[in-house]
Amino acid sequence: MITKKRLLASAALAMLGVWSLSQAAGQGNMAPASSAPKFGASIDSVAAVDTPRPLPALPAAIRARADALFADADDVGQTRALLVLRDGEPIYERYAAGFGPETKLISWSMAKSITAVLTGFLVADGQLSLDGPAPVAAWQRSGDPRGTIMLRSLLHMSSGLEHIENGDPVWQGDTVAMLFGGGAGDMAG
């Protein structure tokens, strides 16, 4: 059984691994990134490729750290996928047995941090406004009160949208509906 402590330890270990891999890939270069204000972010979908390009080889010690994340040990947790980017380019990618690039994974609360970072890129590039309506097409229909929710409110988790994490009884919670109900086919929808 996965406990909260093990889950937090796994997340911390994964973040440490990501940091270690990105530092190793930079060959110790700790210089700050260029001061260009644009990130080149885009709301458009990323096109899949038929043949992925090979990733650079990692030093053995760093590869061992990454491999340790996939060990079948209680103290590590369940790492199913690891993708490390440096300067926007993948430098390491690995999947656990039975998982791959096409596998949809539930990221739980990690999605909040990832979404906030990606949103920050789009805001920095002028493609989104924190104080403008959240760009959710379904919310922009006439009469939908969610159309007035600001992106900043969503990021602060102060949008006023109700969410019942743990229902009593459990099947009345929003999480169960998300996983097994009408939204199960597209949990982001």
ZIURLIN-V51023 format. One record per residue. N is the residue number from 1. OMEGA is omega in whole degrees, -180 to 180 (* if undefined). D_LAST is the distance of its C-alpha to the last C-alpha in Angstrom with 1 decimal. Layout:
BEGIN
N_OMEGA_D_LAST ; N_OMEGA_D_LAST
END
This chain:
BEGIN
1_179_29.1 ; 2_177_27.1 ; 3_179_28.2 ; 4_-180_26.8 ; 5_180_29.8 ; 6_179_29.3 ; 7_178_25.7 ; 8_178_26.8 ; 9_179_29.7 ; 10_179_27.6 ; 11_179_25.4 ; 12_179_28.6 ; 13_179_30.2 ; 14_179_27.4 ; 15_177_27.5 ; 16_178_31.3 ; 17_178_31.0 ; 18_179_28.8 ; 19_-179_31.4 ; 20_-179_34.3 ; 21_-180_33.1 ; 22_177_32.4 ; 23_-179_35.9 ; 24_-179_37.5 ; 25_179_36.0 ; 26_179_37.5 ; 27_175_40.9 ; 28_-180_41.5 ; 29_-178_40.8 ; 30_-180_39.8 ; 31_179_40.2 ; 32_178_37.6 ; 33_179_35.3 ; 34_-175_36.4 ; 35_179_36.1 ; 36_-176_34.1 ; 37_-177_31.7 ; 38_179_29.1 ; 39_-178_26.7 ; 40_-180_25.8 ; 41_180_22.0 ; 42_176_19.9 ; 43_-178_16.4 ; 44_178_17.1 ; 45_176_15.9 ; 46_-179_18.6 ; 47_177_20.5 ; 48_177_21.4 ; 49_180_25.1 ; 50_-178_27.1 ; 51_179_29.6 ; 52_178_28.6 ; 53_-179_31.5 ; 54_179_33.3 ; 55_179_32.7 ; 56_178_35.8 ; 57_177_37.7 ; 58_173_37.4 ; 59_-175_40.6 ; 60_-178_41.2 ; 61_180_40.9 ; 62_178_37.5 ; 63_179_36.3 ; 64_178_37.7 ; 65_179_35.6 ; 66_179_32.4 ; 67_-180_33.6 ; 68_178_34.3 ; 69_-178_30.6 ; 70_-180_30.2 ; 71_179_33.2 ; 72_-178_32.9 ; 73_-178_34.1 ; 74_-177_33.1 ; 75_-179_33.7 ; 76_-176_31.2 ; 77_-176_28.2 ; 78_175_25.8 ; 79_-178_25.2 ; 80_-179_23.2 ; 81_177_22.8 ; 82_176_24.5 ; 83_-180_24.2 ; 84_178_26.6 ; 85_172_26.8 ; 86_-177_29.9 ; 87_177_30.2 ; 88_-179_26.9 ; 89_178_28.2 ; 90_176_27.6 ; 91_179_30.7 ; 92_179_29.6 ; 93_180_27.1 ; 94_179_27.3 ; 95_175_25.5 ; 96_179_26.7 ; 97_179_28.0 ; 98_180_25.4 ; 99_179_22.7 ; 100_-176_22.4 ; 101_-179_20.6 ; 102_-177_18.2 ; 103_174_17.3 ; 104_-179_13.9 ; 105_175_14.8 ; 106_-177_13.5 ; 107_-179_14.8 ; 108_-174_14.7 ; 109_176_16.3 ; 110_-179_17.4 ; 111_-180_14.2 ; 112_180_15.4 ; 113_180_18.6 ; 114_180_17.2 ; 115_180_14.8 ; 116_179_17.8 ; 117_-180_20.1 ; 118_176_18.1 ; 119_178_17.6 ; 120_177_21.4 ; 121_-178_22.2 ; 122_176_20.5 ; 123_179_22.2 ; 124_179_25.4 ; 125_178_25.2 ; 126_-179_24.8 ; 127_177_21.5 ; 128_175_19.7 ; 129_179_21.4 ; 130_-177_21.0 ; 131_174_22.4 ; 132_179_20.4 ; 133_177_17.3 ; 134_-175_14.0 ; 135_178_12.9 ; 136_-173_9.6 ; 137_-178_10.5 ; 138_-179_9.1 ; 139_-175_11.2 ; 140_178_14.2 ; 141_-179_15.1 ; 142_177_18.6 ; 143_180_19.0 ; 144_-177_15.7 ; 145_179_17.1 ; 146_180_14.1 ; 147_179_15.3 ; 148_-179_18.2 ; 149_-180_16.6 ; 150_178_18.1 ; 151_179_16.6 ; 152_180_19.5 ; 153_177_18.6 ; 154_-179_15.2 ; 155_177_17.2 ; 156_-177_19.8 ; 157_179_17.5 ; 158_-176_19.4 ; 159_-176_16.9 ; 160_177_17.9 ; 161_-179_14.6 ; 162_175_15.6 ; 163_179_14.6 ; 164_-176_16.9 ; 165_-177_17.1 ; 166_-180_20.0 ; 167_176_20.7 ; 168_8_24.3 ; 169_-171_24.4 ; 170_-176_21.8 ; 171_177_19.8 ; 172_178_19.1 ; 173_179_17.1 ; 174_-179_13.4 ; 175_179_13.5 ; 176_178_14.9 ; 177_180_12.4 ; 178_-175_9.5 ; 179_-171_11.9 ; 180_-177_13.6 ; 181_-176_12.2 ; 182_-179_10.0 ; 183_-175_6.7 ; 184_-179_9.1 ; 185_180_8.7 ; 186_-175_5.4 ; 187_179_5.5 ; 188_-173_3.8 ; 189_*_0.0
END
